[in-house]
């Protein structure tokens, strides 16, 4: 069959070879994006020699192959590599041919094919030997170069890898699919001045002028998890209770910032070994801060790579939020050592099995190991972000078709991470903690060093047999669980959440003693072509004023009802938002909750209060609830003592303010600013300009003072300016409180001299978190010339690193003076941005959504549509372009539905304050 295929001529194939005369009669033998299954790699022997002076490398790879069908062809992945020699050897390492073998390239599919004149026989093992070379990449994928600058101004170079999802093929020829697992023996040649790192520890070092590090044979793993680094970093190390050596590496002058990460990594690794009841399978775990890194981190087995802001922690310049971020990212990547590395999804359509789990495990692990960080305060926000994306027409199912590299990159999105985590949270609450934990232990054991699909997870969670019966290989139900799960068809239930697009809205109405329920898909934008119905199996929970119990009901039909009793006063559905759905209360339901919050808000948990606020404002966006009712709902917030609901309500008011400020609607802008400062005067005045208090108190301080200064609050501006002046006068040796540093910098950056001083300090700082705060402040300038200068520096990539360019563009876009400037910049330099970040990457998605998300008019929508049409070939490959259009349509609808109501409501508030005897901002402050 394959000899016949070899004669077929395929479009998009280039016929190049180390021996062109032999290749001239051959056509590429394979037409699919996915590799053929008739050859399986067993073991790679990879030798690499990077040259950090000329920024290139050479290498050899010998791949042990199991051939299953007779064939003359070996097809595998290669992208941008110069393959100079190709040889096939038999299992005794004897050459099958004395000729140089032809190598054919199919750049469209990023594949190469090696032709062996002597057929490979099914059932036999062979070795493919390739010599190759390439330049070290100047982007963020494959084997690429990175640099850092010392305090003396010297620039040093290192080489590092990032392979997920489809870039191992950019570093060495390989079978680059997640289900094609193999063992790896890696050797790296380097100068004595450098250190080489890989997935496994070094077992042998040879020295012939150059050093050659030979690493231990890896466990079976997917190609995207292979990693190697050549650098001059320093490290700190510790050992876990089970004997795993944990090391954290960073540039030498940032070595002092590694100690927190080491402590956290040891603690979290020990937690996971206990929680999963599976030992970490490698002898060591390295965590490395890479100066140029596009994503937050990458879970390479045994050698996790991080952006510096995700790993390094400086107690004097890092805020409480920075500390939480570092802890969560480490927790996420260590969870991947089991979810993703030990058990890998079969194909990228189920990447949520990796990312959803790792995101959810952040909350479970950090809540246990660092309870004072209050990580649970952030879980709701994770789900709110998911709902934001899922309530647009352009959303997708958790498990979606993804074939091309661009489609695969786009799978690493809010749906896989956030929605995946929230659906797992719902499932854990439905099954109970113990059943959930034992189910995922079973899943991890059954599919260790292998691959899994959705169905395998559902089977593992539904199969509740005891451990001793499970380990014998049986499928069973324990007696205690059999009755409980007899009604449970977990697959049917979970398919409604993973194979179907969107988030459900459950409408609740009281009819006598019953609660009448209706479910439908929740959309903030609607199209006439939308199907009339979707159906989920929803594990409903609700609480009433007549009982402290949480009531449960599985809703599997479009309409349903439950008995609550005549005497019930109020009902709160979706207790603590354990379920991934929104709730709308028909009839007097919303009025009952508004009254409850006003009279006795602590009758509901802080999560319930936050959930109610979120639901109300989402429904106003969709036109299902009037904005004045949602605003009345948060009228109780003066009595609110918990940070999370307080910040949730404030976030909506701030979003509205930034919206009308950007739209240049002066009366609403002024009235809303006055209202926020008047209403929250007491809590603003209670904030100290320090780093004292709990993590929650510090978070509130940071958010509240930032908003107060942005709204032009005079006491806030004066204090920030004083702090900035003292800081500058001290030659920036004075330590500002980390939680208010960004606010102080933003106020200081409004003056020419302050802006120039900050830019100078930015170039010298050795703390990436500090630099991020400075960059945010610089981007808040009202001077468009300064914003333009920042964007130029971002494009140059020297002062502002390319890795920070997407964040910078979004920062400028969020500035009312910068949103059109940022969008013009994206249009002008689109091709350059795609070259830097790759189509489908998080950075490109961030740029598109971050700039277009600031638009609220039909004219702007048309402008965006015209631009996407002008880049149709690229835009047609991207799901994110439709997300951007949906976002603008949602914004336009919000203005049409709610601007008039907001204006009237604010006018009414102004009149009421006047009616109360002129209690303005000043008098309120005195009370």
C-alpha positions in Angstrom: 0.0 0.0 0.0 2.8 2.4 0.9 4.7 1.7 -2.3 1.6 2.7 -4.2 1.2 5.8 -2.0 4.8 6.7 -2.9 3.8 7.1 -6.5 1.1 9.6 -5.7 1.9 13.3 -6.3 0.7 15.5 -3.4 0.2 19.3 -3.5 2.3 21.4 -1.2 5.2 18.9 -1.1 8.8 19.9 -1.8 11.1 17.2 -3.0 14.5 17.9 -1.5 17.1 15.4 -0.5 20.8 14.9 0.4 20.8 13.0 -2.9 18.4 14.9 -5.3 18.9 12.5 -8.2 17.4 9.7 -6.2 14.6 11.8 -4.9 13.4 13.1 -8.3 11.2 10.1 -9.0 9.6 10.1 -5.5 6.6 11.9 -4.2 5.8 12.4 -0.5 4.0 9.2 0.6 1.6 10.6 3.2 -1.3 13.1 2.9 -2.6 13.4 6.5 -1.8 15.8 9.3 -1.5 12.9 11.7 1.4 10.5 11.3 0.8 6.9 10.1 0.5 4.3 12.8 2.6 1.6 11.2 5.9 2.8 12.8 6.2 3.3 16.5 9.3 4.9 18.1 10.6 3.1 21.2 13.7 5.0 22.2 15.5 8.2 21.1 19.2 8.7 21.5 19.7 12.4 21.1 23.0 14.3 21.1 23.0 18.1 20.8 25.8 20.6 20.6 24.5 24.2 20.8 26.9 27.1 20.1 25.9 30.1 22.1 28.3 32.4 20.3 27.1 31.8 16.7 23.6 30.9 17.9 23.1 27.6 16.1 23.4 24.0 17.0 24.1 20.6 15.4 22.7 17.3 16.5 22.2 13.6 15.8 19.3 11.4 16.7 19.1 7.6 16.6 15.5 6.4 17.0 14.7 2.8 17.7 11.6 1.9 15.7 9.0 -0.9 15.9 7.7 -1.5 12.4 4.2 -3.0 12.2 3.7 -3.2 8.4 6.0 -3.8 5.5 7.0 -0.4 4.1 9.8 1.6 2.4 9.0 4.8 4.2 9.5 6.4 7.6 7.4 9.5 8.1 7.9 11.8 11.1 7.9 15.5 12.0 10.5 18.1 11.3 10.1 21.9 11.0 12.9 24.3 10.0 15.7 21.7 10.5 18.5 21.0 8.0 18.7 17.2 7.8 22.1 16.4 6.3 22.2 12.6 6.7 19.6 9.9 6.9 20.3 6.2 7.4 18.2 3.2 8.4 19.9 0.4 10.4 18.7 -3.0 11.3 18.5 -4.2 14.9 22.2 -5.2 14.8 23.0 -1.6 13.7 24.0 -2.7 10.2 23.2 -0.3 7.3 20.2 -1.4 5.2 21.6 0.5 2.2 25.0 1.7 1.2 23.4 4.7 -0.5 22.6 8.1 1.1 18.8 7.9 1.7 16.5 10.5 0.2 14.7 12.9 2.6 11.4 14.4 1.3 9.8 17.4 3.0 6.2 18.4 3.3 6.4 21.9 4.9 2.6 22.3 5.0 2.2 19.3 7.4 5.7 19.9 9.0 6.7 16.3 8.1 9.6 14.6 6.5 9.8 11.1 4.8 12.9 8.9 4.5 12.9 6.4 1.7 14.6 3.1 2.2 15.3 1.2 -1.1 15.2 -2.0 1.0 11.8 -2.5 2.5 11.4 -2.5 6.3 9.6 -5.7 7.4 6.6 -5.7 9.7 7.2 -7.1 13.2 10.9 -6.1 13.1 12.9 -3.4 14.9 15.1 -0.9 13.1 17.0 2.3 13.9 16.6 5.6 12.0 19.8 7.7 12.3 19.6 11.4 11.3 22.2 14.2 11.4 20.7 17.7 11.5 21.3 21.3 12.4 19.4 24.6 12.9 19.7 28.1 14.2 18.7 28.7 17.8 15.2 30.2 17.4 14.6 33.9 18.0 11.0 33.4 19.2 9.6 31.3 22.1 9.2 27.8 20.5 11.5 24.9 19.8 15.1 25.2 20.9 15.5 29.0 21.2 17.9 31.6 22.5 17.3 33.9 25.5 19.4 36.6 27.0 19.6 38.5 30.2 21.6 41.6 31.3 23.8 41.7 34.4 23.9 44.7 36.7 27.1 45.8 35.0 25.4 45.9 31.6 26.8 42.6 30.2 24.4 40.6 28.0 24.6 36.9 28.5 23.0 34.2 26.3 21.4 30.9 27.2 19.5 28.3 25.2 16.2 26.7 26.3 13.2 24.8 24.9 9.5 25.1 24.7 7.8 22.3 22.8 4.1 22.2 23.8 2.1 21.6 21.7 3.8 21.0 18.4 7.3 22.4 18.6 9.5 19.5 19.5 9.8 19.0 15.7 11.5 22.4 15.6 14.4 21.1 17.8 14.9 17.6 16.5 13.2 15.2 14.0 10.6 13.2 16.0 7.2 11.6 16.1 5.6 14.7 17.6 2.1 13.6 18.8 1.1 13.1 22.4 0.0 9.5 22.1 3.4 8.5 20.6 5.4 8.0 23.8 9.0 6.8 24.0 12.1 6.8 26.3 14.8 9.4 25.7 18.5 9.3 26.3 19.8 12.8 25.9 23.4 14.1 25.7 24.4 17.7 25.5 27.8 19.2 24.6 28.7 22.5 26.2 31.5 24.8 27.3 32.8 24.4 30.9 31.3 27.8 31.7 27.8 26.6 31.3 25.4 24.1 32.9 23.3 21.7 31.0 19.9 20.5 32.3 17.4 18.0 31.0 14.4 16.0 32.2 16.6 13.5 34.0 19.7 13.9 36.2 23.2 13.7 34.7 24.7 10.2 35.0 28.0 10.9 33.2 30.1 13.9 32.2 32.8 13.5 29.5 35.5 16.2 29.0 37.6 16.6 25.9 37.9 20.4 26.1 34.2 20.6 25.6 32.0 19.0 28.3 29.4 16.4 27.3 26.6 15.7 29.8 24.9 12.4 29.5 21.5 12.2 31.2 19.8 9.2 32.6 17.2 7.4 30.4 13.8 9.1 30.8 10.5 7.4 31.6 8.1 6.8 28.7 6.8 10.2 27.7 5.4 12.4 24.9 7.7 14.4 22.8 6.2 17.8 23.9 7.5 17.1 27.5 11.2 16.7 26.5 13.3 19.7 27.6 16.9 20.8 27.7 18.7 24.0 28.7 22.2 25.3 28.5 22.9 28.3 30.8 25.1 29.8 33.5 22.4 29.9 36.2 22.7 29.4 40.0 20.4 27.2 42.0 19.1 26.4 45.4 18.1 22.8 46.3 16.2 20.8 48.9 14.9 17.2 49.2 11.3 16.1 49.8 10.3 13.6 52.5 10.3 10.9 49.8 13.8 11.7 48.6 13.1 13.8 45.4 15.8 16.5 44.9 14.1 19.8 44.1 16.1 22.7 42.6 15.2 26.2 41.6 17.4 27.9 39.0 17.7 31.6 38.0 20.2 34.1 36.5 23.0 34.5 39.1 21.9 38.0 40.3 18.3 36.8 40.8 19.4 33.8 42.8 18.1 35.4 46.1 14.6 35.5 44.6 14.4 31.6 44.3 14.0 30.7 48.0 10.2 31.1 48.3 9.7 28.9 45.2 11.9 26.2 46.5 10.0 26.0 49.8 6.6 26.0 48.0 7.7 23.4 45.4 8.8 21.0 48.1 5.6 21.4 50.1 3.4 21.1 47.0 5.2 18.1 45.6 4.8 16.3 49.0 1.1 17.2 49.0 0.5 15.7 45.5 2.3 12.4 46.3 0.0 12.0 49.3 -3.2 13.2 47.5 -2.8 11.0 44.4 -1.2 8.2 46.5 1.4 7.8 43.6 5.0 8.6 44.1 6.6 11.2 41.9 8.4 8.9 39.4 11.6 10.9 38.7 14.6 11.3 41.1 14.7 15.1 40.7 12.5 18.1 39.8 14.1 21.3 38.5 12.2 24.7 38.2 14.0 27.2 36.0 13.2 31.0 35.5 13.8 31.7 31.8 14.3 35.4 31.0 12.4 35.2 27.6 9.3 33.0 28.0 5.9 33.5 26.3 3.5 31.6 28.6 3.4 31.5 32.4 5.2 28.1 32.7 5.7 24.7 31.0 5.4 21.4 32.8 8.3 19.5 31.1 8.7 16.4 33.2 11.5 16.9 35.7 12.5 20.3 34.2 9.7 22.9 34.5 10.4 26.2 32.8 8.8 29.5 34.0 8.5 33.1 33.1 10.5 34.9 35.8 7.4 36.6 37.2 5.8 33.2 37.7 8.7 31.7 39.8 10.8 34.5 41.4 9.6 36.2 44.6 11.2 39.2 46.2 9.7 40.0 49.6 10.6 43.7 49.3 9.0 44.3 45.9 6.5 41.5 45.4 2.9 42.1 46.6 0.5 39.6 48.2 -1.0 39.0 44.8 2.4 38.3 43.4 3.1 35.7 46.1 -0.3 34.0 45.4 0.4 33.9 41.7 3.9 32.3 42.1 2.4 29.7 44.5 -0.5 28.9 42.1 1.7 28.5 39.0 4.1 26.2 40.8 1.0 24.2 42.1 -0.4 24.1 38.5 2.9 22.8 36.9 3.5 20.2 39.7 0.0 18.9 39.3 0.8 18.3 35.6 3.6 15.9 36.6 0.6 13.5 37.2 -2.1 15.0 35.0 -0.5 15.4 31.6 2.9 13.8 32.1 2.1 10.5 33.8 -1.3 10.3 32.1 -1.6 12.2 28.9 -4.6 13.0 26.8 -4.7 10.9 23.6 -5.0 13.9 21.4 -5.2 17.7 21.7 -9.0 17.8 21.5 -9.0 16.7 25.1 -6.2 19.0 26.3 -8.7 20.0 29.1 -7.8 16.7 30.8 -4.4 18.2 31.4 -5.2 21.9 31.8 -8.6 21.8 33.5 -7.2 19.4 36.1 -4.0 21.3 36.7 -6.0 24.5 37.1 -8.4 22.9 39.6 -5.6 21.2 41.5 -4.1 24.7 42.1 -7.1 25.4 44.4 -7.1 22.0 46.2 -3.4 22.0 46.8 -2.8 25.6 47.8 -5.9 25.7 50.0 -4.3 22.8 52.0 -0.6 23.8 52.0 -1.0 27.6 52.2 -4.4 28.3 53.8 -3.4 31.9 54.7 -3.3 32.8 51.0 -7.1 32.3 50.8 -6.9 30.8 47.4 -10.6 29.9 47.6 -11.3 33.6 47.3 -10.2 33.3 43.6 -12.1 30.1 42.6 -15.3 32.0 41.8 -13.5 34.4 39.6 -12.0 31.5 37.6 -15.6 30.4 36.8 -16.8 33.9 36.1 -14.1 34.3 33.5 -15.2 31.0 31.9 -18.8 32.1 31.9 -17.8 35.3 30.2 -16.3 33.4 27.3 -19.0 30.6 27.3 -21.9 33.1 27.1 -20.8 34.2 23.6 -21.9 32.5 20.4 -18.3 32.0 19.5 -17.5 29.7 22.4 -16.7 26.0 21.8 -17.2 22.7 23.6 -14.5 21.7 26.2 -13.6 18.8 23.9 -13.3 20.2 20.4 -11.8 19.1 17.0 -8.2 20.4 16.7 -6.0 19.1 13.9 -3.6 21.8 12.6 -0.9 23.4 14.8 -2.8 26.7 14.8 -6.1 25.0 15.9 -4.2 23.1 18.6 -2.6 26.2 20.0 -6.0 27.9 20.3 -7.2 25.0 22.5 -5.0 26.4 25.3 -7.7 28.9 26.2 -10.3 29.9 28.8 -12.5 26.9 28.0 -9.9 24.3 28.6 -8.4 25.9 31.7 -11.2 27.8 33.5 -14.3 26.0 32.3 -12.5 22.6 32.7 -11.6 23.5 36.3 -15.1 24.6 37.1 -16.8 21.6 35.6 -14.4 19.4 37.7 -15.3 21.5 40.8 -19.0 20.8 40.1 -18.3 17.1 39.6 -16.3 16.8 42.9 -19.2 18.4 44.8 -21.7 16.1 43.2 -19.7 12.9 43.8 -18.3 14.0 47.2 -14.6 14.6 47.9 -13.8 11.0 48.8 -15.3 9.5 45.7 -13.7 12.1 43.4 -10.3 11.6 45.0 -10.4 7.8 44.8 -11.7 8.1 41.2 -8.8 10.2 40.0 -6.3 8.0 41.8 -7.8 5.1 39.9 -7.6 7.1 36.6 -3.9 7.9 37.2 -2.9 4.4 38.1 -4.8 2.7 35.3 -3.4 5.0 32.5 0.1 5.6 33.9 2.7 6.2 31.2 -0.1 6.0 28.7 -2.9 8.1 27.2 -6.5 8.6 28.0 -9.8 10.1 26.7 -12.8 11.7 28.4 -14.5 8.4 28.6 -11.6 6.8 30.6 -12.0 9.5 33.2 -15.8 9.0 33.6 -15.3 5.2 33.9 -12.7 5.7 36.6 -14.9 8.1 38.6 -18.0 6.0 38.3 -16.2 2.7 39.2 -16.2 2.9 43.0 -14.7 -0.5 43.8 -12.3 -0.8 46.8 -8.6 -0.4 46.3 -7.7 -4.1 46.7 -10.3 -5.1 44.0 -9.2 -2.3 41.7 -5.5 -3.3 41.9 -6.5 -6.9 40.9 -7.7 -5.4 37.6 -11.4 -5.9 38.1 -14.3 -3.5 37.3 -16.7 -3.4 40.2 -19.0 -1.4 42.5 -18.5 -1.6 46.2 -21.7 -2.5 48.1 -21.9 0.8 49.9 -21.6 2.8 46.6 -23.7 0.6 44.3 -27.0 1.8 45.5 -25.8 5.4 45.5 -24.6 5.2 41.9 -27.3 3.0 40.5 -29.1 6.0 39.1 -25.9 7.6 37.9 -25.0 7.6 34.3 -21.9 9.7 34.6 -20.9 9.5 30.9 -24.3 10.9 29.8 -24.2 13.6 32.4 -20.6 14.7 31.7 -21.0 14.6 27.9 -23.6 17.4 28.3 -20.8 19.5 29.8 -17.8 18.6 27.7 -19.3 17.9 24.2 -21.8 20.8 24.2 -21.0 24.5 23.8 -22.1 27.1 26.4 -23.3 27.6 29.9 -26.8 26.9 31.2 -29.2 29.5 32.7 -31.7 28.0 35.2 -34.8 30.2 35.7 -36.5 29.7 39.0 -40.1 30.6 39.8 -42.1 30.0 43.0 -45.5 28.4 42.5 -47.1 27.7 45.8 -44.9 25.2 47.6 -43.0 24.3 44.5 -40.0 25.7 42.8 -40.5 25.6 39.0 -37.3 25.3 37.0 -36.4 25.9 33.4 -33.0 25.5 31.7 -31.7 27.1 28.5 -28.4 28.2 27.1 -27.3 31.6 28.5 -26.1 34.1 25.8 -25.1 37.7 26.1 -25.4 38.0 22.3 -28.1 36.3 20.3 -28.3 35.2 16.7 -31.5 34.1 15.0 -29.8 30.9 13.8 -29.2 29.7 17.4 -30.8 26.4 18.2 -33.9 26.9 20.4 -32.7 24.6 23.1 -29.7 22.9 24.7 -30.0 20.3 27.5 -27.6 19.7 30.4 -27.7 17.3 33.3 -27.4 19.9 36.0 -26.6 18.9 39.6 -28.7 21.6 41.3 -28.2 22.7 44.8 -30.3 25.2 46.8 -30.7 26.6 50.3 -33.7 28.3 51.9 -34.4 30.3 55.0 -36.2 27.4 56.7 -33.2 25.0 56.9 -29.4 25.0 57.2 -29.3 22.0 54.9 -28.1 22.1 51.3 -30.8 20.5 49.1 -29.8 18.6 46.0 -31.6 17.7 42.7 -30.3 16.4 39.4 -32.1 18.3 36.6 -32.1 16.3 33.4 -35.0 17.8 31.5 -35.7 21.3 30.0 -38.3 22.0 32.7 -38.6 20.5 36.2 -39.8 21.3 39.7 -39.0 20.6 43.3 -40.9 20.8 46.5 -39.7 23.5 48.9 -42.7 24.1 51.1 -45.2 27.0 51.5 -43.4 28.5 54.5 -40.2 29.3 52.6 -39.4 33.0 52.4 -36.3 33.1 50.1 -34.4 30.5 48.0 -30.8 30.7 46.8 -30.0 28.2 44.0 -26.5 27.0 43.2 -25.1 27.0 46.7 -21.6 28.6 46.9 -21.6 28.3 43.1 -20.5 24.7 43.2 -22.4 24.3 39.9 -21.4 25.8 36.5 -24.6 27.6 35.7 -26.3 30.9 36.2 -29.6 31.5 38.0 -32.4 33.9 37.2 -35.2 34.4 39.8 -38.6 35.1 38.2 -41.4 36.9 40.0 -40.4 38.4 43.3 -37.2 36.2 43.6 -34.7 39.1 43.0 -36.6 41.4 45.3 -36.5 38.8 48.0 -32.7 38.5 47.7 -32.2 42.3 47.6 -34.2 42.6 50.8 -32.3 39.7 52.4 -28.9 41.3 51.6 -30.1 44.6 53.0 -31.5 43.2 56.2 -29.2 40.2 57.0 -26.6 39.6 54.3 -24.7 37.1 56.5 -27.6 34.7 56.2 -25.8 33.8 52.9 -22.1 32.8 52.6 -19.6 35.2 51.0 -19.5 32.9 48.0 -23.3 33.0 47.7 -23.3 36.8 48.0 -20.6 37.1 45.3 -22.5 34.6 43.0 -25.7 36.6 43.3 -23.9 39.9 42.4 -22.3 38.2 39.4 -25.5 36.6 38.1 -27.5 39.9 38.4 -25.0 41.9 36.3 -24.6 39.1 33.7 -28.4 39.1 33.3 -28.4 42.9 32.8 -25.9 42.4 29.9 -28.2 39.8 28.4 -31.2 42.1 28.8 -32.9 39.7 31.3 -32.8 42.0 34.3 -32.9 45.7 34.6 -29.7 47.4 35.5 -31.3 49.5 38.3 -32.3 46.3 40.0 -28.8 45.0 39.9 -27.5 48.3 41.2 -30.0 48.2 44.0 -28.8 44.7 44.8 -25.3 45.9 45.6 -26.7 48.7 47.8 -26.0 46.6 50.8 -22.2 46.7 50.2 -21.6 49.3 52.8 -22.3 46.6 55.4 -20.1 44.0 53.6 -17.0 43.0 55.5 -15.8 40.2 53.1 -13.3 41.2 50.4 -14.7 39.0 47.6 -18.3 40.2 47.3 -17.1 43.8 48.0 -14.6 43.6 45.1 -17.1 41.9 42.9 -19.6 44.7 43.2 -16.9 47.4 42.9 -15.5 45.7 39.8 -18.8 46.2 38.0 -19.0 49.9 38.9 -15.4 50.3 37.8 -16.1 48.5 34.5 -19.0 50.9 33.9 -16.9 53.9 34.7 -14.1 52.9 32.4 -16.7 52.2 29.7 -18.3 55.7 29.8 -14.9 57.3 30.3 -13.6 55.6 27.1 -16.8 56.6 25.3 -16.4 60.2 26.5 -19.8 60.6 28.1 -19.0 63.4 30.6 -22.2 63.6 32.7 -22.3 59.8 33.4 -18.5 59.7 33.9 -18.7 62.5 36.5 -21.8 61.2 38.3 -20.5 57.7 38.5 -17.1 58.8 39.8 -18.8 61.0 42.5 -21.1 58.1 43.5 -18.4 55.5 43.8 -16.2 57.8 46.0 -19.2 58.9 48.1 -20.6 55.4 48.6 -17.2 53.7 49.4 -15.8 56.7 51.2 -15.7 54.9 54.6 -13.8 51.8 53.3 -11.4 53.9 51.2 -10.5 56.0 54.2 -9.9 52.9 56.3 -7.1 51.7 54.0 -3.5 52.3 55.1 -0.6 52.8 52.7 1.3 49.7 54.0 1.6 46.0 53.5 0.0 45.1 56.8 -2.9 42.7 57.2 -4.2 39.4 55.8 -3.9 38.5 52.1 -7.6 39.5 51.7 -7.1 42.9 53.3 -4.0 43.5 51.3 -5.8 42.7 48.0 -8.7 45.0 48.9 -6.2 47.8 49.7 -4.4 47.4 46.4 -7.6 47.4 44.3 -9.4 50.1 46.2 -6.6 52.7 46.3 -5.8 52.1 42.6 -9.5 52.9 41.7 -9.7 55.9 44.1 -6.6 57.5 42.5 -7.9 56.7 39.0 -11.2 58.4 39.9 -9.2 61.6 40.9 -9.8 61.2 44.7 -7.7 64.1 46.1 -6.5 62.5 49.4 -5.4 59.4 47.4 -3.6 61.4 44.8 -1.8 63.6 47.4 -0.6 60.5 49.4 0.5 58.7 46.2 2.4 61.8 45.0 4.1 62.2 48.4 5.2 58.6 48.4 6.4 58.8 44.8 8.5 62.0 45.5 10.1 60.4 48.6 10.9 57.3 46.6 12.5 59.3 43.8 14.4 61.5 46.3 15.9 58.3 47.9 17.3 57.3 44.5 14.7 54.5 44.6 16.4 52.9 47.6 13.3 53.5 49.7 11.0 50.4 49.7 7.5 51.3 48.8 4.7 49.1 50.2 4.4 46.4 47.5 0.6 46.4 47.5 0.4 50.1 46.6 3.5 50.4 44.5 1.7 50.3 41.2 -0.8 53.0 42.3 2.1 55.2 43.5 3.9 54.7 40.2 0.8 55.4 38.1 0.3 58.8 39.8 4.0 59.6 39.5 4.0 58.7 35.8 1.5 61.5 34.9 4.3 64.1 35.2 7.0 64.2 32.4 9.8 64.0 34.9 8.2 61.1 36.8 7.5 59.2 33.6 11.2 59.6 32.4 12.5 58.5 35.8 10.4 55.4 35.8 11.5 54.4 32.3 15.1 54.8 33.4 14.6 52.7 36.5 12.7 50.1 34.4 15.9 49.5 32.3 18.0 48.9 35.5 15.6 46.8 37.6 16.5 43.1 38.3 13.0 42.3 39.5 10.5 41.3 36.8 7.5 41.9 39.1 8.8 45.3 39.9 9.3 46.0 36.2 5.7 44.9 35.4 4.3 47.4 37.9 6.5 50.2 36.3 5.4 49.2 32.8 1.7 49.3 33.9 2.3 52.8 35.3 4.1 54.0 32.2 1.2 52.8 30.0 -1.3 54.8 32.2 0.1 58.1 30.9 -2.4 60.5 29.3 0.2 61.7 26.8 -0.3 59.7 23.6 3.3 60.5 22.5 4.6 58.6 25.5 2.2 55.7 24.8 3.5 55.7 21.2 7.1 55.6 22.5 6.3 52.6 24.7 4.8 50.7 21.8 8.0 51.4 19.7 10.2 50.2 22.5 8.1 47.0 22.7 8.5 46.4 19.0 12.3 46.9 19.2 12.5 44.3 22.0 15.6 45.7 23.8 14.4 47.9 26.7 11.0 46.1 26.8 11.3 42.4 26.1 9.3 40.9 23.3 7.7 38.5 25.9 6.0 41.6 27.5 4.8 43.2 24.2 1.3 41.6 24.2 0.7 42.7 27.8 2.0 46.2 26.9 -0.4 46.5 23.9 -3.3 45.5 26.1 -2.2 48.0 28.9 -2.2 50.8 26.3 -5.5 49.7 24.9 -7.1 49.9 28.4 -6.0 53.5 28.7 -8.8 55.8 27.5 -6.2 57.8 25.5 -4.7 54.7 24.1 -7.3 52.3 22.8 -7.4 53.5 19.2 -3.6 53.9 19.2 -3.1 50.3 20.3 -5.6 49.0 17.7 -3.9 51.0 14.9 -0.6 49.6 16.0 -1.9 46.0 15.8 -3.2 46.6 12.3 0.1 48.2 11.2 2.4 45.6 12.6 0.2 42.5 12.4 2.6 40.5 10.3 5.5 41.3 12.6 3.4 40.3 15.7 2.5 36.9 14.1 6.2 36.3 13.3 7.1 37.0 16.9 4.4 35.1 18.6 3.0 32.5 16.1 -0.6 32.4 14.9 -3.0 30.9 17.4 -0.7 31.5 20.4 -1.9 33.0 23.7 -0.1 36.2 22.9 -1.9 36.8 19.6 -5.2 36.0 21.2 -4.5 38.3 24.1 -3.6 41.1 21.7 -6.8 40.6 19.6 -9.2 40.4 22.5 -7.4 43.0 24.6 -7.5 45.7 21.9 -11.0 45.0 20.3 -12.6 44.5 23.8 -12.4 48.3 24.3 -14.8 49.0 21.4 -18.5 49.9 21.9 -19.8 51.3 18.6 -21.0 49.9 15.3 -18.3 51.9 13.5 -15.6 50.2 15.5 -17.2 46.8 14.8 -17.1 47.5 11.1 -13.5 48.6 11.3 -12.5 45.4 13.1 -14.5 43.3 10.6 -12.8 45.0 7.6 -9.4 44.3 9.1 -10.1 40.6 9.7 -11.3 40.4 6.1 -8.0 41.9 5.0 -6.1 39.1 6.7 -8.7 36.5 5.8 -6.2 33.6 5.2 -5.0 33.9 8.8 -8.2 35.1 10.4 -10.1 32.1 9.0 -7.8 29.8 10.9 -8.5 31.6 14.2 -11.5 31.1 16.5 -10.5 34.2 18.4 -11.5 36.6 15.6 -15.1 35.6 16.1 -14.7 35.9 19.9 -13.5 39.5 19.3 -16.5 40.3 17.1 -18.9 38.8 19.6 -17.3 40.9 22.4 -17.9 44.1 20.5 -21.5 43.2 19.7 -22.0 42.4 23.4 -20.6 45.9 24.3 -22.8 47.6 21.8 -25.9 45.8 23.2 -24.9 46.7 26.7 -24.8 50.4 25.8 -28.2 50.2 24.0 -29.9 48.3 26.9 -28.3 50.0 29.9 -26.7 53.4 29.3 -30.0 55.2 29.7 -30.9 53.3 32.9 -27.4 54.0 34.4 -27.8 57.7 33.7 -31.2 57.9 35.3 -30.2 55.8 38.3 -27.2 58.0 38.9 -29.3 61.2 38.6 -31.7 59.7 41.1 -28.8 58.9 43.5 -27.6 62.5 43.2 -31.1 63.9 44.0 -31.5 61.6 47.0 -28.2 62.8 48.4 -29.3 66.4 47.9 -32.5 65.5 49.6 -30.6 64.1 52.6 -29.4 67.6 53.3 -26.5 67.9 50.9 -24.5 64.9 52.2 -21.8 65.0 49.6 -18.4 63.4 49.5 -16.9 65.7 52.1 -19.6 65.2 54.8 -19.6 61.5 54.3 -15.9 61.3 55.0 -16.4 63.0 58.4 -18.8 60.3 59.6 
